[in-house]
């Protein structure tokens, strides 16, 4: 298969041949299971009922799986924010070593699960990812901690897209996380099903505009890496490229960067569009840039024109045009 064929295969791919779907770890309570310390749950409807249509959930509840009861005494993080202890609030029972031992075994099992991301319960001393309260011995809190389990996940899976449900209520953060998850999924598919220099070139080509929308600097650096495909040890090359890929996608997109990408795409139509069509398209792009219209508006019109005119095949095959299921409505917000 030539590079053009590989590119088409990567872009059109909705699932790896070796696996049924995208798998996301998730704090069990977010799916509506009554596993919290008070016997309740924290069902997140977007996750369970919308995103859940496109992923396979791998539920994890560190406290219950460590052996704690339902209900149970509440916990808190205590001591050094970089290495806090996990203790009960009233009786001061220390569960740190017990949870770390469980986490090592649980993570060994998750290696075989082939996760593509993880969503944690915010503020939880065992599962919170950001700004978890850490208390001093005197009882003074500071919002600087990370839960015991997410800290171990980050160490074991440094490239894995991670987020917590509270931040996913922000549409820009939600879009960024889903973008990273689907890209990481495609990346792992490449590594398992087409681990060749040609496959890497095709992958990079398909993601060109996506990378530009996040970080043009990373995109250029990654292009130099791809140019070494075939001359650099494969494992070393893909480790460096994979890290750069996730670093790039971790940079938030902006209306300005999206506008540059839209104008770049419009450049392929400069000899085909009428004066009126150009003016209309530019007006919609400007409305988006100014925050008056969602990205889906100029992008839909632009895609319509790209389909009607002869442009290079790689343009039609850009992941940027269809990065994730449109039903998630991630480009429909202003």
C-alpha positions in Angstrom: 0.0 0.0 0.0 1.4 3.4 -0.9 1.4 6.4 1.4 -1.8 7.8 0.0 -3.5 4.5 0.7 -2.1 4.4 4.3 -3.3 8.0 4.8 -6.8 7.1 3.7 -6.8 4.1 6.0 -5.7 6.1 9.0 -8.3 8.9 8.5 -11.2 6.6 7.7 -10.4 4.3 10.6 -13.0 4.4 13.4 -11.6 1.5 15.3 -8.4 -0.6 15.5 -8.7 -4.0 13.9 -7.2 -5.5 17.1 -9.7 -3.9 19.5 -13.4 -3.0 19.5 -13.4 0.6 20.7 -11.8 3.5 22.6 -11.4 2.6 26.2 -11.5 5.2 29.0 -10.8 4.7 32.6 -13.3 6.5 34.8 -14.1 7.0 38.5 -16.9 4.5 39.1 -19.2 7.0 40.9 -19.4 9.2 37.7 -21.3 6.4 36.0 -24.0 6.5 38.8 -22.7 3.6 41.0 -23.3 4.1 44.7 -19.7 3.8 45.8 -18.9 7.1 47.5 -18.0 7.5 51.1 -21.6 8.6 51.9 -23.2 5.7 49.9 -24.1 7.9 47.0 -22.9 8.6 43.5 -22.0 11.5 41.2 -23.6 10.5 37.9 -22.3 12.7 35.1 -24.9 12.5 32.3 -22.7 13.8 29.5 -20.1 11.1 30.3 -22.5 8.2 30.9 -25.2 9.0 28.2 -23.4 10.9 25.5 -19.7 10.2 25.4 -20.5 6.6 26.6 -22.0 5.9 23.2 -18.5 6.1 21.6 -16.3 4.6 24.3 -15.9 1.5 26.5 -15.7 2.5 30.2 -13.3 0.9 32.5 -14.6 1.9 36.0 -12.2 2.2 38.9 -13.0 3.2 42.5 -9.7 3.2 44.5 -11.4 3.4 47.9 -13.8 0.5 47.4 -11.2 -1.6 45.5 -8.7 -1.0 48.2 -11.2 -2.7 50.6 -13.0 0.2 52.2 -16.7 -0.2 53.0 -19.8 1.6 51.7 -20.5 3.9 53.4 -17.2 4.8 55.1 -15.4 7.5 57.0 -14.3 10.4 54.8 -10.6 10.7 53.9 -8.2 13.6 53.4 -4.7 14.2 52.2 -2.2 15.1 54.9 1.3 16.4 54.9 3.7 17.0 52.0 1.7 17.9 48.8 4.3 16.0 46.7 3.9 12.8 48.8 0.8 13.2 51.0 -0.6 10.6 53.3 -4.2 9.4 52.8 -5.9 9.3 56.2 -9.4 9.2 57.7 -10.6 12.5 59.1 -11.8 11.4 62.5 -10.0 8.3 63.5 -6.7 9.2 61.6 -6.4 5.7 60.1 -3.7 5.8 57.4 -4.6 4.1 54.1 -1.6 5.3 52.1 0.5 2.1 51.9 -2.6 0.0 51.4 -3.8 2.1 48.4 -0.3 2.3 46.9 0.0 -1.5 47.0 -3.4 -1.9 45.4 -2.6 0.8 42.8 0.5 -1.0 41.6 -1.4 -4.2 41.0 -4.4 -2.4 39.4 -2.1 -0.5 37.0 -0.5 -3.7 36.0 -3.9 -4.9 34.9 -4.7 -1.7 33.1 -1.6 -2.1 30.9 -3.4 -5.0 29.3 -6.6 -3.0 29.0 -5.0 -0.5 26.6 -6.6 2.6 27.9 -6.8 5.7 25.7 -7.6 8.2 28.5 -8.9 8.5 32.1 -11.5 10.7 33.7 -11.3 11.2 37.5 -13.6 12.5 40.2 -12.7 16.1 41.1 -11.7 17.0 44.6 -11.4 13.4 45.8 -8.4 12.7 48.0 -8.0 9.3 46.3 -9.1 10.3 42.7 -8.9 14.1 42.2 -6.5 15.2 39.5 -6.1 18.9 40.2 -6.3 21.3 43.2 -7.2 18.6 45.8 -7.1 19.8 49.4 -3.9 18.8 51.3 -4.0 19.5 55.0 -1.1 20.4 57.3 -0.8 18.6 60.7 -2.4 21.7 62.2 -5.5 21.2 59.9 -4.8 24.1 57.5 -5.8 23.2 53.9 -4.2 24.2 50.6 -5.6 23.4 47.1 -2.4 22.1 45.7 -2.7 18.3 45.7 -3.3 15.4 43.4 -5.1 12.3 44.5 -3.2 9.2 45.4 -4.4 7.1 42.4 -4.1 9.8 39.7 -0.5 10.5 40.8 0.3 6.8 40.2 -1.5 6.8 36.8 0.5 9.8 35.6 3.8 8.0 36.5 2.8 4.7 34.9 1.2 6.2 31.7 2.9 9.6 31.0 1.2 10.1 27.6 -2.3 9.1 28.6 -4.9 11.9 28.2 -6.2 12.7 31.7 -9.0 14.9 32.9 -11.5 15.3 35.7 -15.3 15.6 35.3 -15.6 19.0 36.9 -13.3 20.6 34.3 -15.2 18.9 31.5 -18.1 21.2 32.1 -15.9 23.8 30.4 -16.6 23.3 26.7 -13.1 24.3 25.6 -11.5 21.8 28.0 -14.0 19.2 27.0 -13.1 19.6 23.4 -9.4 19.5 24.1 -9.7 16.3 26.1 -11.8 14.5 23.5 -9.4 15.7 20.8 -6.5 14.2 22.7 -8.3 10.9 23.4 -9.1 10.3 19.8 -5.7 11.3 18.6 -4.1 9.0 21.2 -6.3 6.2 20.0 -5.2 6.7 16.4 -1.6 6.8 17.5 -1.8 3.5 19.4 -3.5 2.0 16.4 -0.6 3.0 14.2 1.9 1.6 16.7 0.1 -1.8 16.8 -1.1 -2.1 13.2 1.3 -0.2 10.9 4.5 0.5 12.8 6.5 1.6 9.7 8.2 4.8 8.6 5.6 5.1 5.8 2.8 4.7 8.4 4.4 7.5 10.5 4.6 9.8 7.5 1.0 9.1 6.7 -0.1 9.7 10.3 1.7 13.0 10.5 0.3 14.1 7.1 -3.2 13.3 8.2 -2.8 15.3 11.4 -1.1 18.3 9.8 -3.9 20.8 10.3 -4.9 19.5 13.7 -1.3 20.0 15.0 -1.2 23.5 13.5 -4.4 24.4 15.3 -2.8 23.5 18.6 0.8 24.5 18.2 2.6 25.4 14.9 5.9 25.2 16.8 5.3 21.6 17.8 4.1 20.8 14.3 7.4 22.0 12.8 9.4 20.1 15.3 7.5 17.0 14.7 8.0 17.4 10.9 11.7 17.3 11.5 11.3 14.1 13.5 9.3 12.5 10.7 12.0 13.4 8.2 14.2 11.0 10.2 11.9 8.1 9.7 13.9 5.1 8.4 17.2 6.5 9.6 16.6 6.6 13.3 15.8 3.6 15.6 12.1 3.1 15.4 11.4 2.8 19.1 13.4 5.9 19.9 11.7 7.8 17.1 8.2 6.9 18.0 8.8 7.5 21.7 10.0 11.0 20.9 7.2 11.6 18.4 4.5 10.3 20.7 5.6 12.6 23.5 5.7 15.6 21.1 2.2 14.6 19.8 0.6 14.7 23.2 2.5 17.8 24.3 1.2 19.5 21.1 -2.4 18.5 21.6 -2.1 19.6 25.3 -1.7 23.2 24.0 -5.1 24.8 23.8 -6.5 25.8 20.4 -7.6 29.4 20.0 -9.9 31.3 17.6 -6.8 32.8 16.1 -5.1 29.5 15.4 -8.3 28.0 14.1 -8.7 31.0 11.8 -5.2 30.5 10.4 -6.1 26.9 9.6 -9.4 27.9 8.0 -7.6 30.4 5.9 -5.0 27.9 5.0 -7.7 25.5 3.7 -9.4 28.4 1.9 -6.1 28.9 0.0 -6.7 25.7 -1.9 -9.9 27.2 -3.3 -8.5 30.6 -4.3 -8.8 29.9 -8.1 -12.2 28.2 -7.8 -14.5 30.4 -5.7 -16.5 33.2 -7.0 -16.0 36.7 -5.6 -19.3 36.3 -3.7 -18.4 32.9 -2.3 -15.1 34.2 -1.1 -16.7 37.1 0.6 -19.3 34.9 2.3 -16.7 32.5 3.5 -14.4 35.2 4.8 -17.3 36.8 6.6 -18.2 33.6 8.5 -14.5 33.0 9.4 -14.3 36.5 10.8 -17.5 36.0 12.7 -16.0 33.0 14.3 -12.7 34.8 15.1 -14.7 37.5 16.9 -16.7 35.0 18.9 -20.0 35.7 17.0 -20.3 32.2 15.6 -19.1 28.7 16.5 -16.3 27.0 14.6 -18.8 24.6 13.0 -20.3 27.4 10.9 -17.3 28.4 8.7 -16.0 24.8 8.8 -19.2 23.4 7.3 -19.3 26.0 4.5 -15.6 25.4 3.8 -16.0 21.7 3.7 -18.9 22.1 1.3 -16.7 24.1 -1.1 -13.7 21.6 -0.7 -16.0 18.8 -1.8 -17.1 20.7 -4.9 -13.7 21.5 -6.3 -10.5 19.7 -7.1 -8.1 20.0 -4.2 -5.2 17.6 -3.2 -6.3 14.3 -1.7 -4.5 14.9 1.5 -6.7 18.0 2.2 -9.9 15.9 2.1 -8.2 13.3 4.4 -7.3 15.7 7.2 -8.3 14.5 10.6 -9.0 18.2 11.4 -12.2 18.0 9.3 -13.6 15.1 11.3 -11.6 14.6 14.5 -14.4 12.9 16.5 -18.1 12.1 16.2 -20.0 15.2 15.2 -22.8 14.1 17.6 -20.6 15.2 20.5 -21.3 18.8 19.3 -17.8 19.9 20.5 -17.4 22.6 17.7 -20.9 24.0 18.2 -20.1 26.4 21.1 -18.9 30.0 20.9 
